Amino acid sequence: MANLKDIQRQIKSVSNTQKTTRAMKLVSTAKLRRAEELAKRSRLYAGKMNQVIAEIAGRIDCSKVGGLDNRCFKQIENPKMVDIVFVTADKGLCGGFNIQTIKAVNKLLKEYKEKNVKVRLRGIGKKGIEYFKYNEVEMFDTVLNLSSKPDKERSDEFISTSIEDFLNEKIDGLHIVYNGYKNMITQELHVNKILPVDTKGFDCKEIQSKSTIELEAEDEEKMLDALLKKYVSFNMYYSLIDSVAAEHSARMQAMDTATNNAKEMVKSLNVQFNKARQAAITTELIEIISGVESMK
């Protein structure tokens, strides 16, 4: 039978852990409310920007002979080098949040390796960076304290390298991989091909009939060029915002599960303690009775 003091020590240790996980859950819940609201507003903006770019690009593609003459919209059949940007958390204790992103990146790396395409891996977030460094995967560049605290200026500065290198034909594609926020209990993995922009969905008749943007034909290409950098930059920033909301959601769930598990463990240890104490009392009573009987 286990020693009573050992069981009491275990109960105290698990109870302290339970207090910590409960506190972490409350902190993540509070942070999630703020991050969720920002993510919702940013999602609307990102959707509208993507819609405007698709509409302008579609109009040019449908009206101009030969279609769009812009590298950002040309589908490159045999890319030589691509950038993969991933976003993970700077901290752990959030369940499988980080590992899902890492698995998606590994899958993408494998696919490009089989096609003999070189990859420049660019990392945001301590957990993902540590994983790839530990596994000796070469990384082009990394940044810390950005996924936990999304900042527009730092985000724009980070992604500008990929934008300029794509326009200068140093790379032939850009992917952003991250785990995004879907709802309070669900995260959604995103593997987004940002550049070149997909033009397969352009329907000329639909674009012409539903167009809501009033632009002179000669201004369309200038407007498109001006919007493209903002499109890529904001997609990067939105990925950070969406990811941090998902991180808080995942951590809230993980800490809730840990708190419940600790609660069940304390119950089990209390039962074990009561049984051990009862056994000790019974043993003492038997010893007393046996001593009394031997004195008769």
PLY file of the C-alpha trace (Angstrom):
ply
format ascii 1.0
element vertex 296
property float x
property float y
property float z
element edge 295
property int vertex1
property int vertex2
end_header
0.00 0.00 0.00
1.31 3.44 -0.92
2.67 5.70 1.82
0.08 8.26 3.01
2.57 11.14 2.87
3.52 10.27 -0.72
-0.14 10.29 -1.76
-0.73 13.62 0.01
2.31 15.05 -1.78
0.92 13.86 -5.15
-2.51 15.35 -4.40
-0.93 18.72 -3.56
1.24 18.66 -6.71
-1.67 17.79 -9.04
-3.91 20.40 -7.35
-1.28 23.09 -7.97
-1.03 22.01 -11.60
-4.82 22.22 -11.87
-4.76 25.81 -10.57
-2.09 26.72 -13.14
-3.93 25.17 -16.10
-7.20 26.80 -15.02
-5.48 30.20 -14.86
-3.89 29.66 -18.30
-7.29 28.74 -19.73
-8.82 31.97 -18.40
-5.96 34.04 -19.83
-6.31 32.38 -23.26
-10.09 32.90 -23.19
-9.64 36.63 -22.55
-7.00 36.95 -25.29
-9.13 34.94 -27.70
-12.04 37.39 -27.46
-9.84 40.28 -28.63
-8.04 38.22 -31.30
-11.31 36.76 -32.61
-12.83 40.20 -33.18
-9.72 41.43 -35.01
-9.62 38.27 -37.13
-13.27 38.69 -38.17
-12.75 42.31 -39.25
-9.53 41.44 -41.09
-11.23 38.52 -42.85
-13.82 40.89 -44.31
-11.13 43.28 -45.53
-9.05 40.45 -47.03
-12.12 39.05 -48.79
-13.02 42.43 -50.32
-9.43 43.05 -51.46
-9.23 39.62 -53.09
-12.58 40.27 -54.77
-11.45 43.64 -56.19
-8.17 42.21 -57.52
-9.96 39.24 -59.08
-12.49 41.55 -60.73
-9.92 43.98 -62.17
-7.63 41.16 -63.31
-10.58 39.34 -64.83
-11.68 42.43 -66.76
-8.19 42.92 -68.21
-7.82 39.20 -68.98
-11.16 39.12 -70.80
-10.77 42.37 -72.76
-7.09 42.38 -73.67
-5.74 40.35 -76.57
-3.41 37.72 -75.17
-4.83 38.16 -71.69
-2.98 39.51 -68.66
0.63 40.52 -69.18
1.55 40.48 -65.52
3.93 37.97 -63.90
1.80 37.81 -60.77
-0.98 36.15 -62.81
1.09 33.93 -65.11
0.90 30.27 -64.09
4.49 28.98 -64.20
4.47 25.33 -65.29
8.08 24.47 -64.36
9.08 26.57 -61.35
12.74 26.52 -60.37
12.47 28.02 -56.88
9.59 28.86 -54.55
9.20 30.46 -51.14
7.29 28.69 -48.36
6.39 30.92 -45.40
5.03 29.14 -42.34
3.49 30.57 -39.17
3.65 28.72 -35.83
3.37 29.85 -32.22
6.27 31.13 -30.11
5.00 29.04 -27.18
3.73 25.49 -26.66
0.96 24.03 -24.47
-1.60 24.39 -27.28
-2.25 20.78 -28.26
-1.56 19.84 -31.88
-1.73 23.44 -33.10
1.93 23.69 -34.16
2.44 20.12 -35.35
-0.40 20.40 -37.90
1.37 23.33 -39.59
4.72 21.54 -39.45
3.24 18.43 -41.08
1.72 20.54 -43.88
5.09 22.22 -44.51
6.88 18.86 -44.57
4.35 17.56 -47.10
4.88 20.63 -49.32
8.68 20.29 -49.05
8.44 16.64 -50.09
6.24 17.46 -53.10
8.63 20.11 -54.37
11.65 17.88 -53.74
10.10 15.17 -55.93
9.67 17.79 -58.69
13.30 18.96 -58.27
12.15 22.45 -57.28
14.31 24.37 -54.83
12.55 25.79 -51.76
13.42 28.78 -49.63
11.86 28.03 -46.25
10.95 31.16 -44.28
9.80 30.73 -40.71
7.70 32.77 -38.29
7.30 31.41 -34.76
9.74 29.77 -32.33
8.17 26.30 -32.27
8.33 25.72 -36.02
11.80 27.24 -36.32
13.15 25.02 -33.52
11.66 21.92 -35.15
13.25 22.51 -38.56
16.59 23.54 -37.05
16.62 20.39 -34.92
15.91 18.28 -38.02
18.66 20.14 -39.91
16.33 21.57 -42.56
17.91 24.60 -44.20
16.01 27.83 -43.62
16.30 30.99 -45.70
15.33 33.36 -42.86
13.37 33.39 -39.62
11.65 35.84 -37.29
10.55 35.55 -33.65
7.94 37.42 -31.57
5.83 38.21 -34.63
3.32 35.35 -34.54
2.47 36.08 -30.89
2.28 39.86 -31.49
1.26 40.55 -35.11
2.67 43.87 -36.30
1.84 45.28 -39.74
5.20 47.00 -40.30
7.28 43.96 -39.35
4.97 41.72 -41.39
5.32 43.94 -44.48
9.09 44.08 -44.06
9.32 40.29 -43.77
7.18 39.46 -46.82
8.63 42.26 -49.02
11.65 40.06 -49.81
9.43 37.39 -51.39
7.41 40.01 -53.33
10.49 41.71 -54.82
12.20 38.40 -55.61
9.07 37.15 -57.39
8.77 40.31 -59.47
12.51 40.11 -60.28
12.08 36.43 -61.30
14.34 35.07 -58.55
11.51 32.86 -57.32
8.50 31.43 -59.14
5.95 31.06 -56.36
4.95 31.93 -52.80
3.01 29.79 -50.31
1.85 30.76 -46.82
1.11 27.87 -44.44
-0.60 28.42 -41.10
-3.29 27.10 -38.75
-6.23 29.52 -38.76
-9.23 30.24 -36.58
-12.56 28.68 -37.53
-14.51 28.83 -34.26
-14.00 28.49 -30.51
-13.28 24.76 -30.71
-11.92 24.31 -34.24
-8.78 25.40 -36.07
-8.44 25.21 -39.85
-5.18 24.49 -41.65
-4.41 26.81 -44.59
-1.91 26.10 -47.36
-2.38 29.20 -49.51
-0.70 29.79 -52.84
-0.37 33.58 -52.87
1.79 34.05 -55.97
1.12 33.65 -58.79
-2.56 34.51 -58.34
-4.89 31.82 -59.64
-6.86 33.00 -62.72
-8.64 29.74 -63.54
-11.89 30.91 -62.03
-12.31 33.93 -64.31
-15.66 33.89 -66.10
-15.76 36.75 -68.63
-19.54 36.88 -68.97
-20.06 36.89 -65.21
-17.36 39.52 -64.63
-18.82 41.85 -67.25
-22.37 41.47 -65.97
-21.60 41.73 -62.24
-18.76 44.28 -62.30
-19.21 46.98 -59.65
-15.92 48.84 -60.13
-15.88 51.89 -62.38
-12.45 52.38 -63.93
-11.20 53.67 -67.25
-9.65 50.91 -69.34
-6.22 52.61 -69.31
-6.27 52.85 -65.51
-7.03 49.20 -64.83
-3.46 47.91 -65.10
-2.08 50.77 -62.97
-4.67 50.04 -60.29
-3.88 46.31 -60.44
-0.14 46.92 -59.98
-0.84 49.21 -57.02
-3.10 46.65 -55.37
-0.92 43.56 -55.88
1.72 44.40 -53.26
-1.00 45.35 -50.80
-2.75 42.07 -51.59
0.31 39.96 -50.74
1.27 42.08 -47.72
-2.18 41.95 -46.22
-2.49 38.21 -46.82
0.69 37.82 -44.78
-0.61 40.07 -42.00
-4.00 38.38 -42.00
-2.29 34.98 -41.67
-0.62 36.22 -38.48
-3.88 37.58 -37.05
-5.82 34.43 -37.93
-3.05 32.24 -36.54
-2.85 34.01 -33.16
-6.62 33.69 -32.71
-6.38 29.98 -33.51
-3.45 29.64 -31.10
-5.44 31.08 -28.19
-8.38 28.83 -29.10
-6.16 25.74 -29.18
-4.45 26.66 -25.90
-7.81 27.31 -24.23
-8.95 23.82 -25.24
-5.68 22.18 -24.21
-5.73 23.84 -20.79
-9.40 22.95 -20.31
-8.58 19.30 -21.03
-5.56 19.43 -18.71
-7.67 20.98 -15.91
-10.31 18.25 -16.24
-7.65 15.53 -16.28
-6.05 16.99 -13.14
-9.47 17.08 -11.46
-10.02 13.39 -12.24
-6.54 12.54 -11.02
-7.14 14.35 -7.70
-10.36 12.34 -7.26
-8.51 9.10 -7.94
-5.70 10.02 -5.53
-8.23 10.96 -2.83
-9.87 7.52 -3.16
-6.41 5.94 -2.99
-5.56 8.03 0.08
-8.79 7.07 1.88
-8.21 3.39 1.16
-4.63 3.62 2.44
-5.74 5.48 5.57
-8.52 2.95 6.21
-6.04 0.10 5.78
-3.64 1.77 8.23
-6.44 2.24 10.80
-7.54 -1.38 10.38
-3.97 -2.59 10.84
-3.58 -0.54 14.03
-6.87 -1.88 15.43
-5.83 -5.46 14.70
-2.50 -4.87 16.43
-4.24 -3.37 19.50
-6.76 -6.23 19.72
-4.01 -8.77 19.23
-1.98 -7.14 22.04
-4.99 -7.15 24.37
-5.71 -10.80 23.60
-2.10 -11.82 24.25
-2.25 -10.19 27.70
-5.24 -12.28 28.82
0 1
1 2
2 3
3 4
4 5
5 6
6 7
7 8
8 9
9 10
10 11
11 12
12 13
13 14
14 15
15 16
16 17
17 18
18 19
19 20
20 21
21 22
22 23
23 24
24 25
25 26
26 27
27 28
28 29
29 30
30 31
31 32
32 33
33 34
34 35
35 36
36 37
37 38
38 39
39 40
40 41
41 42
42 43
43 44
44 45
45 46
46 47
47 48
48 49
49 50
50 51
51 52
52 53
53 54
54 55
55 56
56 57
57 58
58 59
59 60
60 61
61 62
62 63
63 64
64 65
65 66
66 67
67 68
68 69
69 70
70 71
71 72
72 73
73 74
74 75
75 76
76 77
77 78
78 79
79 80
80 81
81 82
82 83
83 84
84 85
85 86
86 87
87 88
88 89
89 90
90 91
91 92
92 93
93 94
94 95
95 96
96 97
97 98
98 99
99 100
100 101
101 102
102 103
103 104
104 105
105 106
106 107
107 108
108 109
109 110
110 111
111 112
112 113
113 114
114 115
115 116
116 117
117 118
118 119
119 120
120 121
121 122
122 123
123 124
124 125
125 126
126 127
127 128
128 129
129 130
130 131
131 132
132 133
133 134
134 135
135 136
136 137
137 138
138 139
139 140
140 141
141 142
142 143
143 144
144 145
145 146
146 147
147 148
148 149
149 150
150 151
151 152
152 153
153 154
154 155
155 156
156 157
157 158
158 159
159 160
160 161
161 162
162 163
163 164
164 165
165 166
166 167
167 168
168 169
169 170
170 171
171 172
172 173
173 174
174 175
175 176
176 177
177 178
178 179
179 180
180 181
181 182
182 183
183 184
184 185
185 186
186 187
187 188
188 189
189 190
190 191
191 192
192 193
193 194
194 195
195 196
196 197
197 198
198 199
199 200
200 201
201 202
202 203
203 204
204 205
205 206
206 207
207 208
208 209
209 210
210 211
211 212
212 213
213 214
214 215
215 216
216 217
217 218
218 219
219 220
220 221
221 222
222 223
223 224
224 225
225 226
226 227
227 228
228 229
229 230
230 231
231 232
232 233
233 234
234 235
235 236
236 237
237 238
238 239
239 240
240 241
241 242
242 243
243 244
244 245
245 246
246 247
247 248
248 249
249 250
250 251
251 252
252 253
253 254
254 255
255 256
256 257
257 258
258 259
259 260
260 261
261 262
262 263
263 264
264 265
265 266
266 267
267 268
268 269
269 270
270 271
271 272
272 273
273 274
274 275
275 276
276 277
277 278
278 279
279 280
280 281
281 282
282 283
283 284
284 285
285 286
286 287
287 288
288 289
289 290
290 291
291 292
292 293
293 294
294 295
